[in-house]
Amino acid sequence: MDKSLKNYPKFKLGPTFTKEQTDFFNKYGFVHFSNVLSPEEVKELIGGYESAQEKLIKSKEKVVKGIPVIFGHDENGKRIVQRFPYTSHYSDRIKQLVADPRIQGFKRLLDIKSSRVSENERDGVVFNHYVNSKHSRFKQMGWHTDSIREVFYAKKVFPMLNIGVYFDDSSAVNGGLRILPSTHTQGIFGMLFTKMYYRNTKEDKNEILVVAKAGDVVVHHGHIWHRVGHSEHTDSVSRRRVMYIPVLCGPRQTRKPPKKGKTGKTPIYHHLHAFAKFAE
């Protein structure tokens, strides 16, 4: 690993991407922008998530458009949604963020004509709420790539991005995102066999820790290997809330709303989660 990446550069988001920014992304597979959202926006969006969470819990739905929801409890024993797919369908404020020019502009990083910010494909906009508490079911996430699901469906693997919007300061204190830089250039073999998906949560000597502040945006390529660490701390100190907005290209794969009284068919890919180490 390039030792300089331990203190990798963090950029300011402007109306266009600079050559330095695109070169960094193309070489390493991720790019970090500081202070994209103001503290007021962060507060509003957390409020949007909490309202959406209340709505979902009240509805007693456990699956959204076929995608399982992960529920758990926070440090106070309150039931919370820890992995919330299609969040923008439950919150107008989050939907506004998806349409925001700052977010829409990230599709230019792919430099592909068909690229689009999508809230109706795959799992839509996903809000992750990690917390290391007694009854939390989402404390970490093992090594994985985001593009592997296309292999499961025997479809062409197109480039994609995940736009990570941070709502808490994130570092090793609360787990933090770890990335294996430059692995986005790997072929299908590397995507399949570099790590054991989700079960492998071990540190890699070449990984880098993403240290972010609330309001930052970290974009990573869908082919890159990454994981979320387990916080050594407990309760509120361990909280890490981040929302992922996908940028996709190629044929659209919009998930249709399930028929009345149905939950929708769960994609094969999500059955991997049954074997994942989310809460150990």
C-alpha positions as CSV (number, residue, x, y, z in Angstrom):
1,M,0.0,0.0,0.0
2,D,1.1,3.6,-0.7
3,K,2.0,4.8,2.8
4,S,1.0,8.3,1.9
5,L,-2.6,7.1,1.8
6,K,-2.8,6.9,5.6
7,N,-3.1,10.7,5.4
8,Y,-4.8,10.8,2.1
9,P,-6.0,14.2,0.7
10,K,-9.5,15.5,1.4
11,F,-11.0,17.8,-1.1
12,K,-13.5,20.6,-1.4
13,L,-16.5,20.0,-3.6
14,G,-16.9,22.5,-6.3
15,P,-19.1,23.0,-9.4
16,T,-16.8,20.7,-11.3
17,F,-14.2,18.0,-10.4
18,T,-10.6,19.0,-10.7
19,K,-8.0,16.9,-12.5
20,E,-6.4,16.1,-9.1
21,Q,-9.7,14.8,-7.8
22,T,-10.5,12.6,-10.7
23,D,-7.0,11.3,-11.0
24,F,-7.1,10.4,-7.3
25,F,-10.4,8.6,-7.7
26,N,-9.4,6.8,-10.9
27,K,-6.1,5.6,-9.2
28,Y,-7.4,4.6,-5.8
29,G,-11.2,4.0,-6.2
30,F,-12.4,6.5,-3.7
31,V,-12.4,10.2,-3.0
32,H,-13.3,12.2,0.1
33,F,-15.0,15.6,0.2
34,S,-15.1,17.7,3.4
35,N,-18.0,19.8,4.7
36,V,-20.3,19.1,1.8
37,L,-23.3,19.4,4.1
38,S,-23.7,22.1,6.7
39,P,-24.4,21.2,10.4
40,E,-28.0,22.5,9.9
41,E,-28.4,20.1,6.9
42,V,-27.0,17.2,8.8
43,K,-29.5,17.9,11.6
44,E,-32.4,18.1,9.2
45,L,-31.5,14.9,7.5
46,I,-31.1,13.0,10.7
47,G,-34.6,14.2,11.6
48,G,-35.8,12.9,8.2
49,Y,-34.3,9.5,9.0
50,E,-35.8,9.4,12.4
51,S,-39.3,10.3,11.0
52,A,-38.9,7.7,8.3
53,Q,-37.8,5.2,11.0
54,E,-40.9,5.9,13.1
55,K,-43.1,5.5,10.0
56,L,-41.5,2.1,9.1
57,I,-41.7,0.7,12.6
58,K,-45.3,1.8,13.0
59,S,-46.2,0.1,9.7
60,K,-44.7,-3.2,11.0
61,E,-43.1,-3.8,7.6
62,K,-39.9,-6.0,7.7
63,V,-39.2,-5.9,4.0
64,V,-39.2,-2.9,1.6
65,K,-39.6,-3.9,-2.0
66,G,-38.3,-7.3,-1.3
67,I,-35.2,-6.0,0.6
68,P,-35.0,-7.1,4.2
69,V,-34.8,-4.3,6.9
70,I,-32.4,-4.8,9.8
71,F,-33.9,-3.8,13.1
72,G,-32.1,-3.5,16.4
73,H,-32.0,-1.5,19.6
74,D,-29.9,1.5,20.6
75,E,-28.0,2.0,23.9
76,N,-31.3,3.1,25.6
77,G,-33.2,-0.1,24.5
78,K,-35.2,1.9,21.9
79,R,-36.0,-0.1,18.7
80,I,-34.3,1.4,15.7
81,V,-33.8,0.6,12.0
82,Q,-30.1,-0.2,11.5
83,R,-30.2,-0.9,7.8
84,F,-32.9,1.0,6.0
85,P,-33.3,0.4,2.2
86,Y,-35.2,2.8,0.0
87,T,-35.1,5.5,2.8
88,S,-35.9,8.3,0.4
89,H,-39.3,6.7,-0.2
90,Y,-40.1,7.4,3.4
91,S,-38.6,10.9,3.8
92,D,-39.2,14.0,1.7
93,R,-36.1,15.6,3.2
94,I,-33.9,12.7,2.1
95,K,-35.5,12.7,-1.3
96,Q,-34.6,16.4,-1.6
97,L,-31.0,15.5,-0.9
98,V,-31.0,12.9,-3.7
99,A,-32.1,15.6,-6.1
100,D,-29.6,18.1,-4.9
101,P,-27.2,19.3,-7.6
102,R,-24.3,18.5,-5.3
103,I,-25.3,14.8,-5.2
104,Q,-26.5,14.6,-8.8
105,G,-23.1,15.9,-9.9
106,F,-21.2,12.9,-8.6
107,K,-22.5,10.8,-11.6
108,R,-19.9,12.7,-13.6
109,L,-17.1,10.8,-11.8
110,L,-18.0,7.7,-13.8
111,D,-17.7,9.6,-17.1
112,I,-20.3,7.3,-18.7
113,K,-23.2,8.7,-20.6
114,S,-25.8,6.4,-19.0
115,S,-24.7,7.1,-15.4
116,R,-27.5,8.1,-13.1
117,V,-28.1,8.8,-9.4
118,S,-30.8,6.2,-8.6
119,E,-33.2,5.8,-5.7
120,N,-35.4,3.1,-7.4
121,E,-32.8,0.4,-8.3
122,R,-30.9,-2.2,-6.2
123,D,-31.6,-1.2,-2.6
124,G,-32.3,2.4,-3.3
125,V,-30.9,4.9,-0.8
126,V,-29.7,3.0,2.2
127,F,-29.3,4.4,5.7
128,N,-26.9,2.5,7.9
129,H,-27.0,3.0,11.7
130,Y,-24.2,1.2,13.5
131,V,-24.1,1.2,17.3
132,N,-22.3,-1.2,19.7
133,S,-25.0,-1.8,22.2
134,K,-26.3,-4.9,23.9
135,H,-29.2,-5.5,21.5
136,S,-27.7,-4.0,18.4
137,R,-27.8,-6.2,15.3
138,F,-25.5,-4.0,13.2
139,K,-22.1,-3.4,14.8
140,Q,-19.8,-4.1,11.8
141,M,-19.8,-5.3,8.2
142,G,-17.3,-7.8,6.8
143,W,-15.3,-7.4,3.6
144,H,-17.3,-7.1,0.4
145,T,-17.7,-5.3,-2.9
146,D,-21.0,-3.6,-3.9
147,S,-20.9,-4.9,-7.5
148,I,-20.8,-8.6,-6.7
149,R,-24.6,-9.0,-6.9
150,E,-24.5,-8.6,-10.7
151,V,-22.3,-11.8,-10.8
152,F,-25.1,-13.6,-8.8
153,Y,-27.6,-12.6,-11.4
154,A,-25.3,-13.6,-14.3
155,K,-25.5,-10.0,-15.6
156,K,-22.7,-7.8,-17.0
157,V,-20.9,-6.0,-14.2
158,F,-21.0,-2.3,-14.9
159,P,-19.1,0.4,-13.0
160,M,-21.0,1.9,-10.1
161,L,-20.5,4.3,-7.3
162,N,-21.8,4.6,-3.7
163,I,-22.0,8.1,-2.4
164,G,-21.5,7.9,1.4
165,V,-23.0,10.8,3.3
166,Y,-21.8,11.1,6.9
167,F,-24.0,12.1,9.8
168,D,-21.5,11.4,12.6
169,D,-17.8,11.8,12.9
170,S,-16.3,8.5,11.8
171,S,-13.0,6.9,12.8
172,A,-11.7,3.8,14.6
173,V,-13.6,5.0,17.7
174,N,-16.9,4.0,16.1
175,G,-15.7,1.3,13.8
176,G,-15.0,3.3,10.7
177,L,-14.9,2.4,7.0
178,R,-11.8,0.5,5.8
179,I,-10.9,0.4,2.1
180,L,-8.4,-1.6,0.1
181,P,-7.3,1.1,-2.3
182,S,-7.0,0.5,-6.0
183,T,-8.9,-2.9,-5.8
184,H,-11.6,-1.3,-8.0
185,T,-9.4,-2.2,-11.0
186,Q,-9.6,-6.0,-10.3
187,G,-11.3,-8.4,-12.6
188,I,-14.2,-10.7,-11.8
189,F,-11.8,-13.3,-10.3
190,G,-10.6,-10.7,-7.8
191,M,-14.1,-9.6,-6.9
192,L,-15.1,-13.2,-6.2
193,F,-12.1,-14.6,-4.4
194,T,-10.0,-11.9,-2.7
195,K,-11.9,-12.2,0.5
196,M,-14.8,-14.3,1.9
197,Y,-17.8,-12.1,1.6
198,Y,-19.2,-10.7,4.9
199,R,-17.7,-13.5,7.0
200,N,-14.2,-12.1,6.9
201,T,-14.0,-9.1,9.3
202,K,-10.2,-9.2,9.9
203,E,-7.8,-6.3,9.4
204,D,-5.8,-6.3,6.2
205,K,-2.3,-4.8,6.3
206,N,-3.1,-2.8,3.1
207,E,-6.4,-1.3,4.3
208,I,-6.8,2.4,5.0
209,L,-9.1,3.9,7.6
210,V,-11.5,6.6,6.4
211,V,-11.6,9.3,9.0
212,A,-14.6,11.6,8.2
213,K,-16.6,14.3,9.9
214,A,-20.4,14.8,10.0
215,G,-21.3,16.5,6.7
216,D,-18.5,14.9,4.7
217,V,-19.1,12.8,1.6
218,V,-16.9,9.8,0.7
219,V,-17.5,8.3,-2.7
220,H,-16.2,4.8,-3.5
221,H,-16.3,2.6,-6.6
222,G,-18.6,-0.4,-6.5
223,H,-15.8,-2.8,-7.4
224,I,-13.6,-1.9,-4.4
225,W,-13.1,-4.1,-1.4
226,H,-14.2,-2.5,1.9
227,R,-15.5,-3.3,5.4
228,V,-16.8,-1.5,8.5
229,G,-14.9,-2.1,11.7
230,H,-16.3,-3.1,15.1
231,S,-16.1,-0.2,17.6
232,E,-14.1,-0.9,20.8
233,H,-16.4,1.5,22.5
234,T,-20.1,1.0,23.5
235,D,-23.3,2.9,23.4
236,S,-23.5,6.5,22.1
237,V,-19.8,6.8,21.5
238,S,-19.9,3.9,19.1
239,R,-22.7,5.4,16.9
240,R,-22.0,5.8,13.2
241,R,-24.7,6.9,10.8
242,V,-24.0,7.0,7.1
243,M,-26.3,7.0,4.1
244,Y,-25.4,5.5,0.7
245,I,-26.8,6.8,-2.5
246,P,-26.0,4.7,-5.6
247,V,-24.7,5.9,-9.0
248,L,-25.5,3.3,-11.6
249,C,-25.0,2.9,-15.4
250,G,-26.1,0.3,-18.0
251,P,-29.6,-1.0,-18.3
252,R,-32.1,0.1,-15.6
253,Q,-33.1,-2.4,-13.1
254,T,-35.9,-0.6,-11.3
255,R,-37.6,-2.7,-8.6
256,K,-41.4,-2.6,-9.0
257,P,-43.6,-2.1,-5.9
258,P,-44.9,-5.5,-4.7
259,K,-48.5,-6.4,-5.3
260,K,-51.0,-5.5,-2.5
261,G,-50.5,-7.8,0.5
262,K,-47.1,-9.0,-0.8
263,T,-43.6,-8.0,0.4
264,G,-41.8,-8.6,-2.9
265,K,-39.2,-11.3,-3.8
266,T,-35.9,-11.0,-1.9
267,P,-32.9,-11.0,-4.3
268,I,-30.6,-14.0,-3.9
269,Y,-27.7,-11.7,-3.0
270,H,-29.4,-10.7,0.2
271,H,-29.5,-14.3,1.5
272,L,-25.7,-13.8,2.0
273,H,-26.6,-11.6,4.9
274,A,-27.8,-14.7,6.8
275,F,-24.1,-15.7,7.0
276,A,-22.8,-12.2,7.7
277,K,-21.0,-11.2,10.9
278,F,-22.9,-8.0,11.6
279,A,-23.2,-8.2,15.4
280,E,-20.4,-10.3,16.9
